[in-house]
Amino acid sequence: MAVILDGKKLKEKILESLKIKIDGFTKKPSLTVILVGNDPASRIYVNNKKITAEKIGINSDIITYPSSVTEDELLEKIHELNKDDNVNAILVQLPLPEHISKEKVINMINPQKDVDGFTPYNFGKLFSGEKPFVYPCTPKGILLLLDEYNIELEGKHVVIVGRSNIVGKPLSQMMLNRNATVTICHSHTKNLAEITKTADILVSAVGENIIEGKMLKPGCVVVDVGIFKDAAGRTRGDVDFENVSKIASYISPVPGGVGPMTITSLMLNTVELFEKTL
Ligand code: GUN
């Protein structure tokens, strides 16, 4: 039976020491989240971010817009937040409605307040092997979790299923920086199972239940980034947990694995951006 990569426990440990650090500041770090539309999942994620931030002493604001908001209104708001010295970190919750250019909106964020590390400046720094102001939250959280369990990356074959800008692409670079050999698979990959079977570490970030036990090498480390509701309304990940946990050496559960680590990284990034202003 695989060891559980317990993101919930690690979140508590990291946030406890982060709170002590924040208690020592005379001024508090601040995070502003922009939420557009009324996607129920996004609303829950954003509220969780605010609750966690406030628990550890980060000032947190949520600015909400109806999905009818114009691109110009959003860009103007970001411009305003960029100029506001009381705002250290800006996060625009994705996805955005189709009439708004995600690229234009992200481009507008001052890279020094870009808490997701998604602006071209920070993404470019990451991909050229330089240090961005901060690293994207989910990949950073995955590495923190693997490090906590002393899972070595150097020389390992990491297979990432999913090529999003939020997870797959930045994670591939961060793993390369740690001297892993990285393969990225996606919806057009042929013979997915032949590739996943060669993985020492498999990361799945698709949002569909696609990873079965027979696709894995025994002893593989499995990181499940997917989270969605199945037809019966249950929270599920990409991985068939019951069977895969009998084959893998380590496995992250859903919920309680990568999700809490993403929030943890967001808090760490907010404090890092704040500290750079001191
Ligand atoms: N939507 C899903 N994950 C993320 C994330 O990490 N950052 C932002 N901004 N939006 C998301």
Residues whose N, C-alpha, C, O or C-beta is under 5 A from the ligand:
A	BS01	GUN	L91 V92 Q93 L94 P95 D116 C137
